[in-house]
Amino acid sequence: MHQLVALKVIAQREVHTQAQLAERLLIDAPAASRLVDRLQEDGLVTREAGADRRCVRLQVTNACWPEVEVLEDEARRVDEEVARHLSPEEMSELKRLLDKVHVALSPPNTVVAEKQLAE
């Protein structure tokens, strides 16, 4: 599942580096590196040289789009199913609580944690 989520956030340009990917998925840097290795081996992602030679930018290939579409279809299906059982207010509260859990699980001094401090 991490592979599909990683692919989605890279494709949507929510993350650009392995460090950002690790932070977003709440995994350590070696795990993010292995994850990107697998995506690259599958031809779904490439590593491009960044402005700083020490930093590698992640780019999706055209082969990723069918995979991303499957994930988005499944996410829509789950949202529709949940919405059948929760009111709009409950859906809003669920999102707020899930965001709070995500922040609580994020390592300190990360973009996620800093965003929460700003709110």
All heavy atoms as an XYZ file, in Angstrom:
939
protein
N       0.819     -1.198      0.000
C       0.000      0.000      0.000
C       0.859      1.257      0.000
O       0.495      2.235     -0.621
C      -0.935     -0.034      1.213
C      -1.919      1.083      1.211
S      -2.979      1.010     -0.235
C      -4.380      1.856      0.321
N       1.996      1.217      0.702
C       2.880      2.371      0.706
C       3.279      2.761     -0.709
O       3.409      3.942     -1.017
C       4.148      2.109      1.536
C       3.997      2.486      2.968
N       4.389      1.652      3.983
C       3.516      3.586      3.567
C       4.147      2.237      5.138
N       3.610      3.406      4.912
N       3.483      1.762     -1.573
C       3.905      2.070     -2.937
C       2.856      2.904     -3.659
O       3.203      3.878     -4.322
C       4.175      0.787     -3.723
C       5.549      0.221     -3.458
C       5.834     -0.958     -4.365
O       5.531     -2.084     -4.008
N       6.409     -0.690     -5.504
N       1.603      2.537     -3.544
C       0.554      3.296     -4.229
C       0.420      4.705     -3.663
O       0.273      5.666     -4.413
C      -0.788      2.565     -4.127
C      -0.966      1.382     -5.061
C      -2.285      0.675     -4.775
C      -0.910      1.809     -6.513
N       0.464      4.824     -2.357
C       0.359      6.150     -1.742
C       1.571      6.997     -2.129
O       1.431      8.178     -2.473
C       0.209      6.047     -0.213
C       0.231      7.427      0.436
C      -1.076      5.307      0.143
N       2.750      6.404     -2.114
C       3.950      7.127     -2.523
C       3.820      7.607     -3.962
O       4.115      8.762     -4.274
C       5.188      6.236     -2.373
N       3.370      6.740     -4.817
C       3.199      7.092     -6.219
C       2.220      8.251     -6.371
O       2.466      9.199     -7.125
C       2.714      5.864     -6.985
C       2.805      5.907     -8.487
C       4.229      6.161     -8.942
C       2.294      4.603     -9.068
N       1.142      8.197     -5.629
C       0.127      9.254     -5.712
C       0.686     10.605     -5.271
O       0.502     11.605     -5.957
C      -1.092      8.895     -4.878
C      -2.200      9.927     -4.969
C      -3.418      9.500     -4.177
C      -4.527     10.516     -4.348
N      -4.833     11.218     -3.137
N       1.371     10.653     -4.138
C       1.861     11.943     -3.653
C       2.997     12.479     -4.523
O       3.146     13.695     -4.654
C       2.253     11.916     -2.153
C       1.049     11.614     -1.294
C       3.383     10.969     -1.867
N       3.770     11.599     -5.140
C       4.796     12.057     -6.080
C       4.115     12.584     -7.339
O       4.454     13.659     -7.837
C       5.798     10.935     -6.423
C       6.574     10.503     -5.183
C       6.768     11.401     -7.520
C       7.347      9.199     -5.350
N       3.129     11.847     -7.850
C       2.427     12.248     -9.069
C       1.707     13.578     -8.895
O       1.659     14.391     -9.817
C       1.439     11.158     -9.488
N       1.155     13.807     -7.725
C       0.431     15.051     -7.471
C       1.356     16.181     -7.030
O       0.892     17.239     -6.635
C      -0.660     14.819     -6.432
C      -1.744     13.914     -6.945
C      -2.824     13.639     -5.917
O      -2.609     13.739     -4.705
N      -3.995     13.299     -6.394
N       2.638     15.917     -7.085
C       3.674     16.901     -6.735
C       3.549     17.420     -5.306
O       3.878     18.551     -5.009
C       3.701     18.051     -7.734
C       3.963     17.601     -9.149
C       4.057     18.766    -10.095
N       4.119     18.331    -11.464
C       5.226     18.011    -12.115
N       6.380     18.048    -11.500
N       5.187     17.651    -13.376
N       3.052     16.550     -4.433
C       2.979     16.896     -3.021
C       4.334     16.700     -2.349
O       4.603     17.297     -1.316
C       1.916     16.051     -2.322
C       0.511     16.348     -2.810
C      -0.533     15.446     -2.170
O      -0.274     14.892     -1.090
O      -1.606     15.302     -2.775
N       5.152     15.823     -2.908
C       6.516     15.625     -2.433
C       7.434     15.617     -3.649
O       7.028     15.240     -4.743
C       6.698     14.315     -1.622
C       5.809     14.302     -0.393
C       6.448     13.093     -2.461
N       8.670     16.052     -3.425
C       9.630     16.117     -4.523
C      10.907     15.342     -4.238
O      11.681     15.084     -5.144
C       9.988     17.575     -4.824
C       8.794     18.422     -5.151
N       8.135     18.353     -6.348
C       8.124     19.342     -4.418
C       7.124     19.205     -6.354
N       7.090     19.798     -5.184
N      11.124     14.998     -2.974
C      12.362     14.320     -2.589
C      12.038     13.099     -1.728
O      10.940     12.974     -1.188
C      13.280     15.251     -1.775
O      12.640     15.549     -0.528
C      13.600     16.540     -2.529
N      13.024     12.235     -1.576
C      12.840     11.066     -0.716
C      12.626     11.475      0.732
O      11.844     10.852      1.449
C      14.043     10.130     -0.832
C      14.060      9.361     -2.107
C      15.215      8.387     -2.220
O      15.421      7.861     -3.276
N      15.967      8.133     -1.182
N      13.298     12.530      1.165
C      13.124     12.990      2.546
C      11.684     13.443      2.776
O      11.075     13.118      3.805
C      14.093     14.133      2.852
N      11.119     14.174      1.831
C       9.732     14.607      1.946
C       8.788     13.401      1.914
O       7.791     13.365      2.625
C       9.366     15.569      0.822
C      10.038     16.909      0.920
C       9.808     17.753     -0.322
O       9.530     17.236     -1.407
N       9.932     19.064     -0.165
N       9.121     12.425      1.083
C       8.309     11.219      0.989
C       8.312     10.472      2.322
O       7.268     10.042      2.807
C       8.820     10.319     -0.133
C       8.031      9.048     -0.385
C       6.605      9.368     -0.823
C       8.731      8.184     -1.429
N       9.485     10.338      2.917
C       9.593      9.658      4.215
C       8.747     10.376      5.255
O       8.014      9.736      6.025
C      11.057      9.601      4.652
N       8.831     11.687      5.265
C       8.057     12.480      6.221
C       6.563     12.294      5.983
O       5.795     12.082      6.922
C       8.432     13.954      6.081
C       7.694     14.869      7.011
C       8.088     16.314      6.820
O       9.286     16.603      6.666
O       7.174     17.157      6.811
N       6.158     12.348      4.754
C       4.728     12.245      4.416
C       4.157     10.876      4.787
O       3.040     10.759      5.260
C       4.547     12.514      2.925
C       3.135     12.387      2.423
C       2.243     13.466      3.072
N       0.869     13.292      2.706
C       0.285     13.874      1.682
N       0.961     14.707      0.927
N      -0.975     13.649      1.420
N       4.940      9.818      4.556
C       4.467      8.462      4.821
C       4.785      7.987      6.235
O       4.449      6.859      6.602
C       5.059      7.484      3.805
C       4.703      7.730      2.343
C       5.328      6.667      1.457
C       3.207      7.789      2.137
N       5.455      8.844      7.011
C       5.836      8.513      8.380
C       6.717      7.270      8.426
O       6.516      6.362      9.238
C       4.602      8.340      9.271
C       3.644      9.530      9.323
C       2.388      9.164     10.120
C       4.310     10.759      9.884
N       7.696      7.221      7.529
C       8.664      6.133      7.493
C      10.058      6.728      7.569
O      10.240      7.929      7.353
C       8.509      5.255      6.216
C       8.692      6.091      4.946
C       7.147      4.547      6.220
C       8.632      5.284      3.644
N      11.058      5.902      7.869
C      12.417      6.431      7.960
C      13.040      6.547      6.561
O      12.514      6.023      5.578
C      13.275      5.606      8.915
C      13.456      4.162      8.486
O      13.226      3.827      7.314
O      13.848      3.350      9.346
N      14.166      7.242      6.494
C      14.823      7.504      5.212
C      15.225      6.222      4.470
O      15.009      6.132      3.250
C      16.034      8.415      5.422
N      15.798      5.221      5.141
C      16.136      3.990      4.415
C      14.907      3.300      3.808
O      14.959      2.780      2.696
C      16.806      3.110      5.477
C      17.342      4.071      6.479
C      16.343      5.194      6.511
N      13.789      3.319      4.536
C      12.566      2.715      4.011
C      12.072      3.484      2.788
O      11.620      2.884      1.805
C      11.484      2.667      5.086
N      12.166      4.802      2.829
C      11.768      5.618      1.674
C      12.662      5.315      0.481
O      12.184      5.219     -0.655
C      11.824      7.101      2.025
N      13.950      5.148      0.732
C      14.879      4.827     -0.349
C      14.540      3.479     -0.990
O      14.510      3.355     -2.225
C      16.308      4.815      0.183
O      17.216      4.538     -0.864
N      14.259      2.489     -0.170
C      13.880      1.168     -0.699
C      12.570      1.246     -1.484
O      12.418      0.620     -2.534
C      13.761      0.146      0.443
C      15.097     -0.243      1.058
C      14.951     -1.403      2.039
N      14.038     -1.114      3.142
C      14.379     -0.515      4.282
N      15.629     -0.129      4.474
N      13.487     -0.320      5.227
N      11.646      2.038     -0.986
C      10.363      2.213     -1.650
C      10.550      2.847     -3.034
O      10.006      2.375     -4.033
C       9.455      3.087     -0.786
C       8.063      3.404     -1.281
C       7.264      2.143     -1.574
C       7.337      4.248     -0.248
N      11.363      3.881     -3.097
C      11.633      4.535     -4.387
C      12.400      3.589     -5.307
O      12.147      3.558     -6.518
C      12.375      5.879     -4.190
C      12.810      6.465     -5.527
C      11.485      6.868     -3.441
N      13.311      2.797     -4.745
C      14.012      1.784     -5.558
C      13.012      0.865     -6.252
O      13.133      0.601     -7.452
C      14.945      0.923     -4.690
C      16.196      1.638     -4.234
O      16.529      2.706     -4.812
O      16.845      1.127     -3.299
N      12.006      0.396     -5.496
C      10.999     -0.510     -6.078
C      10.174      0.194     -7.151
O       9.897     -0.375     -8.209
C      10.086     -1.079     -4.989
C      10.758     -2.133     -4.130
C       9.769     -2.876     -3.241
N       9.026     -2.041     -2.319
C       9.431     -1.653     -1.118
N      10.618     -2.042     -0.677
N       8.678     -0.908     -0.347
N       9.781      1.427     -6.876
C       9.013      2.187     -7.870
C       9.836      2.427     -9.132
O       9.314      2.368    -10.243
C       8.543      3.520     -7.274
C       7.489      3.431     -6.178
C       7.275      4.794     -5.532
C       6.183      2.876     -6.722
N      11.116      2.674     -8.945
C      12.001      2.892    -10.094
C      12.184      1.587    -10.880
O      12.132      1.586    -12.108
C      13.345      3.440     -9.619
C      14.222      3.938    -10.737
C      15.441      4.673    -10.226
O      15.851      4.520     -9.083
N      16.022      5.496    -11.078
N      12.374      0.488    -10.177
C      12.514     -0.819    -10.838
C      11.265     -1.172    -11.647
O      11.367     -1.796    -12.707
C      12.775     -1.919     -9.803
C      14.151     -1.879     -9.199
C      14.289     -2.813     -8.004
O      13.383     -3.649     -7.769
O      15.303     -2.701     -7.286
N      10.104     -0.744    -11.155
C       8.844     -1.008    -11.853
C       8.588     -0.018    -12.990
O       7.562     -0.098    -13.676
C       7.667     -0.967    -10.870
C       7.690     -2.128     -9.884
O       8.378     -3.135    -10.144
O       7.000     -2.019     -8.847
N       9.502      0.947    -13.159
C       9.364      1.919    -14.235
C       8.323      2.995    -13.973
O       7.847      3.638    -14.908
N       7.977      3.216    -12.708
C       6.936      4.176    -12.363
C       7.485      5.537    -11.940
O       6.776      6.544    -12.027
C       6.062      3.609    -11.241
C       5.380      2.268    -11.563
C       4.725      1.695    -10.320
C       4.391      2.430    -12.695
N       8.737      5.558    -11.480
C       9.362      6.773    -10.960
C      10.798      6.840    -11.454
O      11.442      5.807    -11.643
C       9.336      6.770     -9.406
C      10.199      7.864     -8.809
C       7.920      6.880     -8.885
N      11.276      8.060    -11.643
C      12.694      8.263    -11.933
C      13.267      9.207    -10.885
O      12.538      9.984    -10.268
C      12.931      8.873    -13.333
O      12.290     10.155    -13.400
C      12.411      7.964    -14.430
N      14.567      9.107    -10.706
C      15.280     10.042     -9.836
C      16.023     11.007    -10.767
O      16.777     10.578    -11.622
C      16.270      9.305     -8.948
C      15.630      8.456     -7.866
C      16.718      7.697     -7.111
N      16.266      7.118     -5.876
C      16.133      5.814     -5.671
N      16.413      4.954     -6.638
N      15.730      5.367     -4.507
N      15.788     12.287    -10.571
C      16.415     13.323    -11.394
C      17.345     14.156    -10.513
O      17.056     14.369     -9.340
C      15.348     14.243    -12.005
C      14.226     13.534    -12.742
C      14.634     13.057    -14.116
O      15.493     13.701    -14.733
O      14.079     12.035    -14.562
N      18.409     14.635    -11.106
C      19.324     15.502    -10.358
C      18.602     16.791     -9.988
O      17.932     17.402    -10.825
C      20.559     15.811    -11.191
N      18.732     17.179     -8.740
C      18.122     18.419     -8.271
C      19.095     19.572     -8.407
O      20.214     19.416     -8.914
N      18.685     20.748     -7.969
C      19.540     21.928     -8.018
C      20.801     21.690     -7.180
O      21.895     22.087     -7.553
C      18.788     23.150     -7.527
N      20.614     21.035     -6.040
C      21.720     20.669     -5.169
C      22.079     19.219     -5.506
O      21.233     18.343     -5.461
C      21.251     20.783     -3.706
C      22.327     20.399     -2.709
O      23.330     19.768     -3.100
O      22.147     20.723     -1.529
N      23.322     18.959     -5.840
C      23.715     17.618     -6.275
C      23.460     16.552     -5.211
O      23.352     15.378     -5.520
C      25.191     17.600     -6.681
C      25.438     18.339     -7.966
C      26.896     18.479     -8.291
N      27.711     17.382     -7.829
C      28.634     16.778     -8.547
N      28.847     17.156     -9.778
N      29.354     15.812     -8.036
N      23.356     16.966     -3.966
C      23.093     15.999     -2.902
C      21.622     15.611     -2.848
O      21.255     14.637     -2.219
C      23.499     16.580     -1.547
C      24.999     16.812     -1.426
C      25.293     17.557     -0.161
N      24.721     18.907     -0.294
C      24.579     19.762      0.685
N      24.943     19.443      1.892
N      24.067     20.949      0.478
N      20.779     16.391     -3.485
C      19.333     16.164     -3.438
C      18.849     15.605     -4.777
O      19.217     16.106     -5.831
C      18.624     17.487     -3.145
S      16.853     17.325     -3.005
N      18.061     14.580     -4.709
C      17.513     13.952     -5.908
C      16.014     14.224     -5.940
O      15.312     14.018     -4.955
C      17.780     12.432     -5.891
C      17.157     11.763     -7.095
C      19.270     12.151     -5.833
N      15.528     14.705     -7.077
C      14.094     14.973     -7.244
C      13.419     13.743     -7.825
O      13.968     13.067     -8.681
C      13.881     16.177     -8.154
C      14.425     17.457     -7.526
C      14.085     18.693     -8.297
N      12.672     18.950     -8.470
C      11.854     19.481     -7.562
N      12.318     19.771     -6.376
N      10.596     19.710     -7.835
N      12.237     13.475     -7.334
C      11.466     12.329     -7.803
C      10.478     12.781     -8.872
O       9.812     13.797     -8.712
C      10.710     11.697     -6.637
C      11.565     11.254     -5.456
C      10.683     10.775     -4.315
C      12.534     10.169     -5.882
N      10.414     12.014     -9.949
C       9.493     12.300    -11.049
C       8.763     11.019    -11.405
O       9.354      9.943    -11.397
C      10.264     12.795    -12.287
C      11.045     14.066    -12.081
C      10.135     15.282    -11.982
O       9.081     15.322    -12.584
N      10.541     16.250    -11.193
N       7.492     11.135    -11.745
C       6.750      9.959    -12.191
C       6.933      9.789    -13.692
O       7.242     10.737    -14.407
C       5.243     10.059    -11.852
C       5.027     10.047    -10.356
C       4.610     11.269    -12.508
N       6.756      8.559    -14.142
C       6.775      8.277    -15.572
C       5.323      8.143    -16.043
O       4.404      8.069    -15.233
C       7.524      6.964    -15.868
O       6.779      5.882    -15.303
C       8.939      6.988    -15.295
N       5.140      8.079    -17.330
C       3.786      7.905    -17.870
C       3.168      6.578    -17.445
O       1.950      6.462    -17.378
C       3.810      8.015    -19.388
C       4.005      9.446    -19.842
O       3.664     10.384    -19.130
N       4.563      9.624    -21.019
N       4.002      5.617    -17.121
C       3.499      4.299    -16.706
C       2.779      4.352    -15.359
O       2.036      3.433    -15.010
C       4.649      3.300    -16.639
N       2.956      5.425    -14.597
C       2.355      5.503    -13.264
C       0.867      5.785    -13.298
O       0.147      5.425    -12.372
C       3.055      6.554    -12.416
S       2.389      8.216    -12.610
N       0.382      6.427    -14.333
C      -0.992      6.946    -14.316
C      -2.073      5.880    -14.157
O      -3.042      6.113    -13.417
C      -1.233      7.862    -15.509
C      -0.320      9.048    -15.423
C       0.709      9.347    -16.260
C      -0.293     10.043    -14.396
N       1.369     10.478    -15.829
C       0.776     10.927    -14.692
C      -1.054     10.277    -13.262
C       1.086     12.021    -13.888
C      -0.744     11.367    -12.459
C       0.313     12.219    -12.774
N      -1.973      4.721    -14.785
C      -2.999      3.697    -14.511
C      -3.019      3.272    -13.037
O      -4.089      3.039    -12.465
C      -2.598      2.533    -15.425
C      -1.825      3.171    -16.529
C      -1.096      4.314    -15.883
N      -1.844      3.196    -12.413
C      -1.763      2.834    -10.994
C      -2.404      3.911    -10.114
O      -3.145      3.599     -9.178
C      -0.302      2.624    -10.573
C       0.430      1.569    -11.353
C      -0.050      0.165    -11.042
O      -0.525     -0.067     -9.916
O       0.055     -0.690    -11.929
N      -2.118      5.174    -10.428
C      -2.683      6.287     -9.666
C      -4.203      6.297     -9.823
O      -4.943      6.526     -8.859
C      -2.067      7.637    -10.102
C      -2.804      8.815     -9.493
C      -0.584      7.683     -9.724
N      -4.670      6.021    -11.022
C      -6.113      5.999    -11.268
C      -6.807      4.917    -10.437
O      -7.880      5.150     -9.879
C      -6.392      5.771    -12.754
C      -7.849      5.938    -13.116
C      -8.074      5.860    -14.619
O      -7.265      6.391    -15.384
O      -9.088      5.242    -14.991
N      -6.189      3.757    -10.316
C      -6.754      2.683     -9.495
C      -6.875      3.151     -8.049
O      -7.907      2.946     -7.399
C      -5.887      1.407     -9.589
C      -6.250      0.407     -8.503
C      -6.018      0.779    -10.965
N      -5.837      3.790     -7.538
C      -5.868      4.274     -6.155
C      -6.946      5.338     -5.972
O      -7.693      5.316     -4.987
C      -4.496      4.828     -5.756
C      -4.385      5.349     -4.330
C      -4.646      4.236     -3.333
C      -3.017      5.955     -4.101
N      -7.046      6.266     -6.908
C      -8.054      7.316     -6.796
C      -9.467      6.743     -6.872
O     -10.357      7.178     -6.140
C      -7.830      8.376     -7.875
C      -6.602      9.215     -7.600
C      -6.261     10.186     -8.715
O      -6.798     10.046     -9.845
O      -5.447     11.087     -8.464
N      -9.678      5.762     -7.744
C     -10.986      5.108     -7.828
C     -11.345      4.437     -6.499
O     -12.475      4.535     -6.028
C     -11.019      4.066     -8.954
C     -11.028      4.694    -10.337
O     -11.268      5.916    -10.448
O     -10.773      3.949    -11.318
N     -10.383      3.754     -5.921
C     -10.631      3.076     -4.646
C     -10.886      4.089     -3.529
O     -11.766      3.877     -2.688
C      -9.456      2.167     -4.286
C      -9.683      1.311     -3.075
C     -10.867      0.353     -3.183
O     -11.336      0.062     -4.295
O     -11.339     -0.103     -2.119
N     -10.155      5.192     -3.518
C     -10.367      6.227     -2.502
C     -11.766      6.820     -2.627
O     -12.444      7.048     -1.616
C      -9.310      7.317     -2.626
N     -12.206      7.053     -3.862
C     -13.567      7.560     -4.074
C     -14.607      6.554     -3.571
O     -15.593      6.931     -2.936
C     -13.805      7.863     -5.558
C     -13.395      9.249     -5.983
C     -13.878      9.593     -7.375
N     -13.300      8.761     -8.418
C     -12.101      8.944     -8.952
N     -11.341      9.931     -8.525
N     -11.660      8.153     -9.899
N     -14.375      5.290     -3.845
C     -15.307      4.255     -3.401
C     -15.407      4.230     -1.873
O     -16.502      4.166     -1.306
C     -14.873      2.882     -3.917
C     -15.915      1.795     -3.632
C     -15.368      0.401     -3.850
N     -14.341      0.025     -2.898
C     -14.564     -0.253     -1.597
N     -15.775     -0.180     -1.105
N     -13.573     -0.607     -0.797
N     -14.264      4.313     -1.201
C     -14.259      4.312      0.264
C     -14.949      5.563      0.798
O     -15.764      5.484      1.728
C     -12.815      4.193      0.811
C     -12.759      4.479      2.304
C     -12.243      2.828      0.489
N     -14.659      6.728      0.207
C     -15.314      7.965      0.642
C     -16.832      7.863      0.509
O     -17.569      8.284      1.400
C     -14.815      9.163     -0.180
C     -13.436      9.628      0.235
O     -12.941      9.192      1.293
O     -12.853     10.441     -0.508
N     -17.291      7.323     -0.617
C     -18.732      7.184     -0.833
C     -19.351      6.233      0.192
O     -20.437      6.507      0.714
C     -19.008      6.683     -2.252
C     -18.724      7.726     -3.309
C     -18.714      7.155     -4.726
O     -18.970      5.943     -4.902
O     -18.426      7.930     -5.661
N     -18.654      5.151      0.483
C     -19.171      4.190      1.458
C     -19.231      4.814      2.851
O     -20.227      4.666      3.568
C     -18.305      2.930      1.473
C     -18.794      1.850      2.394
C     -20.157      1.274      2.003
O     -20.525      1.331      0.826
O     -20.855      0.775      2.909
N     -18.188      5.519      3.237
C     -18.176      6.165      4.552
C     -19.270      7.227      4.620
O     -19.982      7.338      5.625
C     -16.784      6.771      4.853
C     -16.821      7.646      6.094
C     -15.747      5.672      5.006
N     -19.437      7.993      3.535
C     -20.441      9.067      3.514
C     -21.863      8.520      3.645
O     -22.763      9.233      4.105
C     -20.296      9.889      2.232
N     -22.057      7.263      3.282
C     -23.385      6.652      3.440
C     -23.727      6.452      4.907
O     -24.904      6.339      5.262
C     -23.442      5.304      2.729
C     -23.481      5.412      1.230
C     -23.604      4.082      0.553
N     -24.225      3.081      1.427
C     -24.176      1.784      1.230
N     -23.537      1.308      0.194
N     -24.742      0.932      2.057
N     -22.715      6.404      5.768
C     -22.930      6.098      7.177
C     -22.700      7.291      8.110
O     -23.023      7.193      9.292
C     -22.017      4.948      7.599
C     -22.242      3.704      6.793
N     -23.320      2.874      6.998
C     -21.554      3.188      5.752
C     -23.272      1.878      6.132
N     -22.213      2.041      5.361
N     -22.120      8.358      7.580
C     -21.822      9.530      8.411
C     -22.473     10.777      7.825
O     -22.545     10.931      6.601
C     -20.311      9.760      8.505
C     -19.464      8.652      9.122
C     -17.991      9.024      9.063
C     -19.890      8.379     10.552
N     -22.897     11.663      8.684
C     -23.444     12.950      8.234
C     -22.285     13.831      7.755
O     -21.114     13.544      8.053
C     -24.157     13.638      9.398
O     -23.209     14.072     10.363
N     -22.585     14.906      7.030
C     -21.509     15.825      6.618
C     -20.712     16.355      7.816
O     -19.491     16.496      7.733
C     -22.260     16.947      5.901
C     -23.498     16.287      5.371
C     -23.870     15.274      6.423
N     -21.396     16.607      8.917
C     -20.701     17.098     10.112
C     -19.761     16.027     10.666
O     -18.637     16.319     11.091
C     -21.707     17.518     11.193
C     -22.560     18.707     10.818
C     -23.746     18.344      9.908
O     -24.111     17.149      9.817
O     -24.281     19.267      9.283
N     -20.236     14.785     10.666
C     -19.394     13.686     11.145
C     -18.201     13.463     10.209
O     -17.097     13.176     10.671
C     -20.221     12.407     11.263
C     -21.226     12.451     12.401
C     -22.214     11.301     12.368
O     -22.586     10.847     11.256
O     -22.619     10.853     13.462
N     -18.432     13.602      8.911
C     -17.321     13.481      7.947
C     -16.267     14.556      8.217
O     -15.072     14.282      8.200
C     -17.830     13.597      6.505
C     -18.586     12.391      6.008
S     -17.539     10.951      5.747
C     -16.675     11.443      4.277
N     -16.721     15.768      8.471
C     -15.802     16.866      8.766
C     -15.015     16.588     10.046
O     -13.801     16.801     10.110
C     -16.588     18.170      8.896
O     -15.736     19.227      9.200
N     -15.707     16.081     11.050
C     -15.054     15.740     12.319
C     -14.062     14.603     12.138
O     -12.958     14.615     12.694
C     -16.104     15.381     13.375
C     -15.533     15.009     14.728
C     -14.872     16.162     15.457
O     -14.874     17.311     14.961
O     -14.335     15.907     16.550
N     -14.423     13.613     11.326
C     -13.514     12.501     11.043
C     -12.237     13.011     10.385
O     -11.136     12.634     10.779
C     -14.200     11.464     10.152
C     -13.330     10.286      9.709
C     -12.833      9.489     10.910
C     -14.111      9.397      8.743
N     -12.381     13.880      9.406
C     -11.206     14.439      8.730
C     -10.338     15.208      9.722
O      -9.127     15.068      9.740
C     -11.613     15.349      7.579
C     -10.411     15.916      6.841
C     -10.810     16.853      5.747
C      -9.673     17.449      4.992
N      -8.400     17.587      5.638
N     -10.979     16.015     10.569
C     -10.227     16.783     11.563
C      -9.455     15.855     12.494
O      -8.274     16.065     12.759
C     -11.179     17.666     12.376
C     -10.456     18.604     13.353
C     -11.439     19.327     14.252
N     -12.045     18.452     15.247
C     -11.431     17.992     16.343
N     -10.181     18.311     16.579
N     -12.059     17.205     17.193
N     -10.109     14.788     12.944
C      -9.450     13.849     13.852
C      -8.319     13.088     13.165
O      -7.255     12.876     13.756
C     -10.475     12.877     14.442
C     -11.478     13.496     15.415
C     -12.576     12.504     15.750
C     -10.777     14.001     16.662
N      -8.529     12.685     11.920
C      -7.468     11.988     11.186
C      -6.266     12.904     10.958
O      -5.114     12.467     11.061
C      -8.000     11.443      9.864
C      -8.972     10.273      9.990
C      -9.571      9.939      8.633
C      -8.300      9.065     10.608
N      -6.521     14.176     10.654
C      -5.425     15.145     10.516
C      -4.663     15.279     11.834
O      -3.435     15.338     11.855
C      -5.945     16.516     10.079
C      -6.386     16.555      8.632
O      -6.018     15.636      7.856
O      -7.100     17.513      8.264
N      -5.396     15.300     12.926
C      -4.776     15.419     14.252
C      -3.896     14.199     14.545
O      -2.781     14.331     15.065
C      -5.868     15.572     15.309
C      -5.360     15.934     16.669
C      -6.526     16.260     17.603
C      -6.018     16.705     18.948
N      -7.117     17.101     19.841
N      -4.381     13.011     14.209
C      -3.594     11.791     14.404
C      -2.338     11.841     13.531
O      -1.240     11.493     13.982
C      -4.438     10.537     14.084
C      -3.578      9.293     13.986
C      -5.525     10.359     15.127
N      -2.485     12.274     12.293
C      -1.326     12.363     11.392
C      -0.257     13.283     11.973
O       0.923     12.953     11.972
C      -1.776     12.843     10.008
C      -0.691     12.845      9.004
N      -0.331     13.967      8.311
C       0.139     11.862      8.562
C       0.674     13.684      7.502
N       0.971     12.416      7.640
N      -0.687     14.424     12.491
C       0.265     15.357     13.105
C       0.911     14.726     14.335
O       2.125     14.818     14.532
C      -0.434     16.691     13.466
C       0.451     17.556     14.354
C      -0.816     17.435     12.205
N       0.114     14.043     15.137
C       0.646     13.424     16.352
C       1.683     12.353     16.035
O       2.638     12.164     16.786
C      -0.495     12.815     17.172
N       1.519     11.669     14.916
C       2.457     10.611     14.536
C       3.660     11.121     13.760
O       4.614     10.386     13.553
C       1.727      9.545     13.712
C       0.631      8.785     14.447
C      -0.063      7.827     13.491
C       1.173      8.046     15.654
N       3.605     12.382     13.323
C       4.711     12.956     12.552
C       5.893     13.243     13.460
O       5.720     13.677     14.596
C       4.273     14.256     11.884
O       3.242     14.013     10.973
N       7.096     13.013     12.945
C       8.280     13.353     13.738
C       8.296     14.845     14.049
O       7.792     15.642     13.252
C       9.450     12.975     12.827
C       8.867     12.085     11.774
C       7.428     12.451     11.652
N       8.873     15.238     15.186
C       8.962     16.669     15.508
C       9.819     17.400     14.483
O      10.644     16.805     13.800
C       9.603     16.706     16.892
C      10.174     15.353     17.114
C       9.492     14.402     16.176
N       9.596     18.694     14.380
C      10.368     19.554     13.477
C      10.217     19.161     12.013
O      11.155     19.222     11.239
C      11.854     19.577     13.857
C      12.060     20.060     15.261
O      11.402     20.995     15.705
N      12.947     19.404     15.993
N       9.026     18.752     11.638
C       8.750     18.432     10.245
C       7.723     19.426      9.735
O       7.109     20.170     10.491
C       8.193     17.015     10.082
O       6.944     16.928     10.760
C       9.161     15.971     10.596
N       7.517     19.427      8.431
C       6.538     20.329      7.831
C       5.161     20.085      8.421
O       4.433     21.021      8.731
C       6.527     20.150      6.295
C       5.392     20.959      5.672
C       7.867     20.532      5.700
N       4.787     18.828      8.616
C       3.477     18.489      9.172
C       3.341     19.077     10.582
O       2.360     19.725     10.907
C       3.236     16.976      9.186
C       1.960     16.621      9.922
C       3.199     16.436      7.769
N       4.337     18.838     11.428
C       4.285     19.339     12.803
C       4.309     20.865     12.830
O       3.587     21.497     13.603
C       5.462     18.769     13.602
N       5.111     21.490     11.970
C       5.188     22.949     11.931
C       3.870     23.551     11.435
O       3.448     24.591     11.909
C       6.360     23.400     11.051
C       7.701     23.084     11.706
C       8.880     23.308     10.769
O       8.685     23.806      9.658
O       9.993     22.962     11.177
N       3.205     22.870     10.503
C       1.902     23.332     10.020
C       0.902     23.346     11.160
O       0.141     24.289     11.316
C       1.416     22.421      8.887
C       0.053     22.789      8.370
C      -0.399     21.807      7.309
C      -1.845     22.058      6.943
N      -2.409     21.013      6.135
N       0.915     22.302     11.987
C      -0.013     22.226     13.110
C       0.247     23.370     14.095
O      -0.684     23.950     14.624
C       0.111     20.879     13.829
C      -0.780     20.724     15.031
C      -2.256     20.711     14.682
O      -2.643     20.420     13.564
N      -3.088     21.030     15.632
N       1.502     23.695     14.336
C       1.835     24.773     15.241
C       1.324     26.115     14.729
O       0.945     26.988     15.500
C       3.353     24.850     15.466
C       3.968     23.703     16.265
C       5.479     23.835     16.297
C       3.410     23.681     17.687
N       1.291     26.273     13.406
C       0.846     27.521     12.802
C      -0.662     27.687     12.884
O      -1.174     28.783     12.813
C       1.291     27.592     11.351
N      -1.401     26.587     13.039
C      -2.874     26.654     13.054
C      -3.421     27.032     14.395
O      -2.955     26.909     15.412
C      -3.466     25.308     12.605
C      -3.167     25.024     11.162
C      -3.697     23.665     10.707
O      -4.081     22.832     11.562
O      -3.718     23.433      9.504
